[in-house]
């Protein structure tokens, strides 16, 4: 089989398939279905310094080819994660990426300092559209992207920093460059788009929060285009995500320049989707006589 090993910021992944934050919890439930040690890595449910109950329900709605969520960063808090979940993830021999969020620069710096050296990588969620303060505000303007990235990076002595970018901006490439200036070791994209689904009988939005983050297969073309733009703009690694449901989808992102991919919403419709993607990557590479996944990375050429 082809070699799927991938290195990002000095961290070794057995393959480039990572569970995206928010759709995989901390891995324990999925491990009852298959051995998650087959994955390249897991990005945890978004963590904050203190536990969060999240937004009121209903906070999830379906659209055609997409799902909307306004969960509001419900999580047990970083200390409970460290006590109850980190050892399990480490025992699986996969890369552990702690996805973190905050309402202030001090929040971001504090949680990064608490996790420094305890996880393999930290993914900074500055782009979540589900809360009314904090994440979204930091992720909109390049100046604030650079500021929060620098605050987080200055708190880290041992752990590489990924900055997860919002697509709900004027130029995602500009914001990626801002993250790079702020000291990001890597960027990941795209986080969810912002959307609305209407209950036509009630004439009200289906989600209590009115709007939610749009994810799922329907956003993939937008995500691939933005990934390509960012890969052309920065000189740090890029992790691509958004609507990936199969190996062919993952290859689009990798050919566009992504070092690895994250798979999110597809886990809800097919709990075995990530092992299938890994197997599919091997089959595609073997069928094309390619020995190493790195040989296709960044090979996209534009028409004309």
N, C-alpha and C positions, 0 to 999 in steps of 0.2 A: 504494500500500500504506500501511497505517497506520504511524504513527511509533512505533517501539519504543524510542527512546532513553530512557535512565534515568540519573538522577544520584543517587549515594549518597555522602554525606560529601564533596561537591565533586568526586568522581571520575565521569567520563562513561563510561557503558556504551552501546555501539551497540544493545544489546537486553538484556533482563533474564535471559538464560539463561546460567548459569555452570556449568562442569564442577566437580563436587564433589571434594573432596580424597580421595585414596586409590583412585579408580576410573579415573583419567585419566593417571596418572603425571605426566610433565612435558610431555605433549602430542605428543611426536615420533611415537609409534607411530600415534596416531589421525590425525596429519597425513598419513600415507601413504595413508589411506583417503579423507579429504576435507580441504579447506583449512580449518583451524581458525580462520582469521581471521574466519569468519562468526559466531563465538561472541561473547557479551558479555564473557566473562572465563574464566579458569581459576584454580581454587584448587589449588595444587600438592599433590603427595604430602606427607604430614606430614614436616616437617624437624626435626632435632635438631642440637645443636651438633656432636656427634660422630656418625660413621656407626653404624647399628644393623643387626644381622642379623635381628632380629625373633624371633618364637617358633618353636619346632620344629613340623614338620609331622606329621600333617595339621592345618591351621589354617583351612580353609574347609569348610563343609558346607551342603547345601541343605535347605530346608524347603519346605512348600507355600506358594508365593507370596512366599517370602523367601529370603535367603541369610545365613548366619552366618559371621563372620570373626573370627579372633584372630591377625591378622598380626603385631601387636606393634610397629607403627611402623617396620618395615624401611625404611631410607632411606640414601642415600649421604652424608648430612651436609651442612650448609649450605655449606661451602667448595666442595665438588664441584658443588653446585647452581649456585653463583655462577660457577664456571669453565666449566661445560659445558652448562647449560640455560637460564639467565636470558636471554642474548642471543637465543636462538632464540625464546623466548616473546615478548620485546619486539618482535622483527621481525614478528610476526603482527598487530600493531596492536590487541591485546586487553588488557583489564585483567588485570594479573598480581597475584594474591593469594597470598602465601606463607603456607601453613598451618604453624604451628610448635607444638612441644611441648617439655616439659622435666620433670625430676624434682624441681627445686627452684625457689624464687623466683629465685635467681641464674641458673639455666639459662634461664628465661623472659626475664628482663631482658637477659641476654647475647645471646641470639639475636635479640631485637627490636632491640637496639642495632646489631648487625652488619648487619641488613637495612634499617635506617632510611634512607629516601631512595633505596633501590635498587629497590624494588618499589612497586607502586601502593597496595597495602593489605596488612595483616597480619591473618591469622585465627588467633586463639589457641585451640588445642585443649586445653581443660581438662576434656574430658568423655569421652575415649576409654576404653571399657571393656575394652580388650585388654591392658593392662599392669598389673602388680601394684603399681606405685608411680607417683607423679607425677600424670599427667593426671586419673585418676578421683578421687583424693583431693582435688584442688583444686576439682573441679567439683560436689561433692556439697552442701556447706553454703554458704549465702549469705555467711557471714563469709569463707570461704576464696576464694570467687569474687571478692569485692570486693578481697581482699588481692592475689591474683595479677594481677587486672586492673590495679590501681594500680601494681604493680611493672613490668608491661609498659609501661603508658602513660607512666610516668616516664622510660622509656628511649627513647621515641620523640619526635622533634622535628618530623619531616616527614611521617610516614606514618600514615594513619588506622588505627585498631585495631577489628577485629571480634572479638567473643568468641563462640565456638561453644559452645552450651549442651547439657548432657546432659539427656535426658528421664527419667533414672533417679533422680529426686529427688522430694521431697514436693511442691514447688510450683515449676514452671519459671518462672512469672511473678515469684515472689519472687527467684529467682536472677538473672533478667534485670534486675530493679531493682537488685540488688547489683552487677551488672556496670556498669550505668549510673552508679551512685554511684562506682565505682572509676575511672571515666573512659572507659569504652568509647564509641566513636563509633558503633557499630553492633553488633547481635547477630545470630547465625545459629543456626538450629535446624530440625530436631532432629538431633543425632548419634544413633548407633544405640542401640536398646534392648538389654538384656542377656537372652540366651536360651541354650537348650541343645537339642541334637538327640542322641537316643540310638540307638546301634546295638543292636537288640534281640537279635541273635545273640550278640554279645560281652557284652551287658549293661553297656556302657560308653558314655560320651559319644563322639561321632564326632570331636570336636576334642580334641587332646592337652591343651589348656588348660582343658578341661571346658566352659567357657562362652565365648560369643563375642558380638559385636555383631550384632544383627538388623537387616537392611536389606532394601529391596525393596518391591514394590507393596503387600504386606500391611500395612505400617505407615502408609500414607498417611492414613487417617482420624484416627489418633492425632496425626500430625504436623500436619495442618490444624487440629485443635482446639487444640493447644498454640501454634501460630503465631498463631491468633486471640487467645488469652489474652494472649500476650506483646505483640502489637500494641496491645491495649487498655490494657496496663499501663505501657509505656515511651513516652518521647517522642523516641527515637532510631530510626533506620531498622532494619528487620528483614529478614533474608534467610531465606526459607523453604525447607525441603527435607525429603524423606522419602517415598519411594515414587512419585516423579513419573515417568511413562512416556509422557505425551502432552501436547499443548497444553491439553486440558481440565483435566488435573491441575494444570498450572502456573497456570491461571486461578483454580482454587479457592484456591490460596495467595495470589495477587495480590488477589483479591476479599476475602480475609480480612485483608488489610493489608500483605502482604509487598511490599517495594520491588523485589525480584528473587528468583529461585529458583536453587537448585543441583540438578543432576541427577547421580546417582551410579550406583547398581546397574544401572539400565536400560542403561548403556553396555556392560555385559557381554552382554546378550541382543540388543541392536540397536546396532551401532557407529555408525549414522547417526541415532540417536534425537534428539540435540540439534538438528541442522539441521531435522529433521522437526518438532520442537516450535516452533522459530522460524517455520517456514513455516505451521504450524497456528495460531499466534497471529495472524499476519497475516490468514489466511483467516477466522478467527472474527471478528476486529475488522471486517474489510471487510464480512462478511455481516451484521453488526449495525449497520453505518453509523457505526462509532466510529473517529475519526481518530487517537486517541492512547491508548496503553496506560495512561497515567495516569488516564484517565477512568473506568477500572473498578477502580482500586486502592482498597481499603478500602470498597467499596460493599456488602459483605455486611450484611444485616439479619437479625436473629434472628426466629423465629416467636413469635407471642404478644405 
